[in-house]
Amino acid sequence: MPVGRGCDKISRSPNSHVFSLRRTLIGLFLMILVAGCATVAPKDPVSLQNAIGLKAESLALLGKAIDPPDAHAPEIQGLRQKLQAAVAYEKSKGDVNSISVEQWDLLSNPNENLLGGFLRKWEADGKGQSPAFIDGVKKLVTKAFDQIIKVENEKP
Amino acid sequence: MATFNFDQFLEAVRAGVVDVAKTEALDFWQDAKSDGEAFLESTKKDLLVWTQQLADGLLSTDEFEFLVKGQKDLATMEALTRAGVGAAKIDAVRTGVMNVVLTAALTKL
């Protein structure tokens, strides 16, 4: 005997709960799949290589900051371009990569006080920087790159 | 027709999800705590060194200010790292939960 709207073809048989349970399961799986969109970009060996390579290059250039910036203008410009390329590459992965983008941006931004800011200061001063200052900046830049590398390594 | 024991399925899912969440959350909490402590310790050490160097004339006021602001930027980096690692953990939990549900469903069917 039918049991209400939508139930014309379903009789109250012992197996009707199996049918509705199957639908429930399918619904549950679909919900999980739909809700299962990634919240982070996947780990990227190119990003890791960028970070590791630019860390070494940056620290090497910082070691030369004892000299006036004019002596190293092509290297400063070259590093700046590579940093910009790294930021652009991270941005290309979309919103799921926003944290990495923010970190790279903070590191390379000339208006902040990490690598980008140091390069701007070095050029603006037009002279070699003090050893104590260079050591301090090297520590900051090393730690900043290590944070970027850590985030990339933790990605799925 | 084989019947599906929904109660057993739900219990398997509940137990599995609790395990996944505990493991991932505990890992995250422990890492966050130890990383946070290490960061604070390192920040304190660096600030002490720079303050001394300023007093000794090895750093100018300008340079000292740059380094202190840089330390603040580093704290922002550290916070972003926590957020990034947290987001990766959420993905790990989501994957873990999916596996638990699928395994429970397939073994109970």
Chai-1 contact restraints between the chains, C-beta under 6 A:
chainA,res_idxA,chainB,res_idxB,connection_type,confidence,min_distance_angstrom,max_distance_angstrom,comment,restraint_id
A,N15,B,M1,contact,1.0,0.0,6.0,A-B,restraint_1
A,V18,B,T3,contact,1.0,0.0,6.0,A-B,restraint_2
A,L21,B,F4,contact,1.0,0.0,6.0,A-B,restraint_3
A,L21,B,F6,contact,1.0,0.0,6.0,A-B,restraint_4
A,L25,B,A105,contact,1.0,0.0,6.0,A-B,restraint_5
A,I32,B,M98,contact,1.0,0.0,6.0,A-B,restraint_6
A,G36,B,R94,contact,1.0,0.0,6.0,A-B,restraint_7
A,A38,B,D91,contact,1.0,0.0,6.0,A-B,restraint_8
A,T39,B,A87,contact,1.0,0.0,6.0,A-B,restraint_9
A,T39,B,I90,contact,1.0,0.0,6.0,A-B,restraint_10
A,T39,B,D91,contact,1.0,0.0,6.0,A-B,restraint_11
A,V40,B,A87,contact,1.0,0.0,6.0,A-B,restraint_12
A,V40,B,A88,contact,1.0,0.0,6.0,A-B,restraint_13
A,V40,B,D91,contact,1.0,0.0,6.0,A-B,restraint_14
A,I99,B,L80,contact,1.0,0.0,6.0,A-B,restraint_15
A,I99,B,A83,contact,1.0,0.0,6.0,A-B,restraint_16
A,I99,B,G84,contact,1.0,0.0,6.0,A-B,restraint_17
A,E102,B,L80,contact,1.0,0.0,6.0,A-B,restraint_18
A,Q103,B,M77,contact,1.0,0.0,6.0,A-B,restraint_19
A,Q103,B,L80,contact,1.0,0.0,6.0,A-B,restraint_20
A,L106,B,D73,contact,1.0,0.0,6.0,A-B,restraint_21
A,E112,B,D73,contact,1.0,0.0,6.0,A-B,restraint_22
A,N113,B,F66,contact,1.0,0.0,6.0,A-B,restraint_23
A,N113,B,K69,contact,1.0,0.0,6.0,A-B,restraint_24
A,N113,B,G70,contact,1.0,0.0,6.0,A-B,restraint_25
A,N113,B,D73,contact,1.0,0.0,6.0,A-B,restraint_26
A,L114,B,G70,contact,1.0,0.0,6.0,A-B,restraint_27
A,L114,B,D73,contact,1.0,0.0,6.0,A-B,restraint_28
A,A132,B,Q53,contact,1.0,0.0,6.0,A-B,restraint_29
A,A132,B,L58,contact,1.0,0.0,6.0,A-B,restraint_30
A,A132,B,L59,contact,1.0,0.0,6.0,A-B,restraint_31
A,F133,B,L59,contact,1.0,0.0,6.0,A-B,restraint_32
A,F133,B,E63,contact,1.0,0.0,6.0,A-B,restraint_33
A,G136,B,L67,contact,1.0,0.0,6.0,A-B,restraint_34
A,L140,B,G70,contact,1.0,0.0,6.0,A-B,restraint_35
A,L140,B,L74,contact,1.0,0.0,6.0,A-B,restraint_36
A,K143,B,L74,contact,1.0,0.0,6.0,A-B,restraint_37
A,A144,B,M77,contact,1.0,0.0,6.0,A-B,restraint_38
A,Q147,B,M77,contact,1.0,0.0,6.0,A-B,restraint_39
A,Q147,B,T81,contact,1.0,0.0,6.0,A-B,restraint_40
A,K150,B,T81,contact,1.0,0.0,6.0,A-B,restraint_41
A,V151,B,T81,contact,1.0,0.0,6.0,A-B,restraint_42
A,V151,B,G84,contact,1.0,0.0,6.0,A-B,restraint_43
A,E154,B,V85,contact,1.0,0.0,6.0,A-B,restraint_44
A,E154,B,A88,contact,1.0,0.0,6.0,A-B,restraint_45
A,K155,B,A88,contact,1.0,0.0,6.0,A-B,restraint_46
A,P156,B,D91,contact,1.0,0.0,6.0,A-B,restraint_47
